[in-house]
Amino acid sequence: MKTEICELLDIELPLLAFSHCRDVVAAVTNAGGFGVLGVAASDPEHLDRELSWIDDHVGGKPYGADILVPSSYEGKGEGLSHEQLAARIPQVQRDYVARILRDHGIEELPDEPLGVPFIREDIGQEQIDIALSHPIRLLANGLGVPPVNMLDAAHAKGVPVAALVGTAGHAVNQVQAGVDVIVAQGTEAGGHTGQIATMVLVPEVIAAVGSVKQVPVLAAGGIVTGRQMAAAVTLGAAGAWTGSVWLTTEEAETAPATVAKMLAASSRDTTRSTGRTGKPARQLASAWTAAWDSGTGPGSLAMPLQSMLVEKSLAHIDRLAEQGHPGATQLATYFVGQGVGLMNKVKSTREVVYDFAVDYVDAVQRAAASLD
């Protein structure tokens, strides 16, 4: 299989796999795809350890890193400390979290400090520098145009930069800024996503960026099978950017109770909710997302305040759900796309990559046969 992205990244399959789990990243790369480590929640020291581990386990095969640098967020440019940011979280939202927990039979958490924001100006440049000190072959960014320092640093190292978009207009802005690879992410995707369906978005983005500059466009959003990857290539994409399908692999670090919910879920069991990060992000629909999206509560805070407020509670919910706590099980949620309806079995990461390849070939052969 050879597409533009295969040639750019020196990979066998046009399959890119985003994961926060280093084991998944390495396994995908070793199986012929391209693993991309999501490092939004990593401090610089942890990031260096994770990338060093991947280096030791992929034998020089290509992989990438995804650093979340949004174009806007609460406190950007103000140089605020963790404590100063936390002071901006109103008591009404703190009380609402405690109320959600109590309503589901969970005792209020002890006086723990709020979570450290996963977006911090003081570590953004450090993350970029550390990522580029390793032999990564792609640096990706979500939620806006990558900052100039990221583009300049990556290009100085000969590393292409990818960016995720949800509209054709955003894609044009990215290419004009110097981005080398566009990921057209439809609303079916897990995590932060827009409202346009993948089948519509991909050809729209390809047409829009083609009038500016020819760059590879990857399709994302609900893609969990090889036949979907083949459909994306048929639409003109250079390959597929995937994420959700790796959450139920043997290597994944997804909370076990949440994995069970994913395996039992249909494509209708996800929702775009602001209740985890402050921006609309597709995740498993649960009592938690319902509480934040019902319109009866105080509403979500801006990024990164919402994640600072809720992440420790969500981690506590995951631990209790694994112990069988009924209220916690109702609340448990995690980012996942609508493709979850096709994710009904735990497999090894290598097996998932193999299934993608076989399914892709079968789909292409069916399409070719239709021309006879």
C-alpha positions, 0 to 999 in steps of 0.5 A: 500500500503506497499513498502520499502519507506512506511515502512521507512517513516511510510506513507500510500502511496509511494508518496513523494511530493516536494514543496516550499509551506508549505501548499502543504507539510502539505496537502500531509502529512495529506492525507497519502503521504509524503510532502518534503519542498524545502528550497533552497531560505530560510534563517535560520529564515524563514526556522525555521518559515516554519517548525514550521508551518508545525509541527503545522499542521501535528499533528506528521505525517511525512514530510521531507526537501530538502536542496540544497547543490551543489557539485560545484558552483561559489565562493565555498570555497572562503568565498565571501560576497553577494557584492563580488559575485555580482561583478563577474556578467559582465555588458554584462549580466546585459545589456542583461537582460535589453534588453530582458525586453525592447524588450517585452515592459517592462521598465528597473527595477530601480537600485535594488540590485541583488538577494541574492544567494540561495546557500550560504556557510554561511547558509548551515550548519545553514539550516541543523541544523534548519531542524534537530531541527524539527521532520523531517523524511527525509533530501534530497539534490540535485545537488551532493553528500551531504556534510559529515556534512549533512550526519553525522548530519542527521544520528546522529539524526536517519534521513535518507538522500536522494539524487537526481541522473540522472545517474547510476554512480552518484547513486553508488557514492551517496550510497558509500558516505552513502546516504540512499535513491536514487531518480532516476530523469529522464529528464522529471522532472521539475527543474535541471535534466539530459538527461536520460528518467525515464523509462530507468534510474530507472531500470538502477539505481536499478541494479547499486546500488544493487551491492553496497548496498540495498537502496530504489530507488524512481522514479522521472520525469514526474510522475503526475498520480497514474498509473505512480507511479504504473509503477515505482513500477513495474520497481522496485522503492519503490515509486515516488518522485513528484514535478510538479503536485503540482504546479497547486493545490489550495494551491500552490503559483505558479504565477497565470499567470504561472498556466494558462500557465501550464494548457494550456501546452502540454508535448512539451511546456517545455525545459531544459534551463540554463537561470534561474539558470545557470544549465540546468533546465526543465521549461516552454518554453517561450520567456525568455528561448528562449532568453537565449538559442538562442546562440545570447546572452552572455550566462548564468552565473554559479550558483548562479550568474545567479539566482542573476542576473535574479530572481528579473526580473522574479518576476517582469515579474510574477507581470506584467503577472498577470496584463495582460501585453502581453510581460510579459506573453510571458516571464513568465516561471517556473520550470515544467516537461513534465508531465505538459501535463496531468495537465489540472485542478486546484485541491486541494492537497488532491484531487490530493493525492486521485486521485493518490491512486485510479489511482494506485489501478486501474493500479495494478488491470489491471496489475494483470488481465493480468496474468489471 
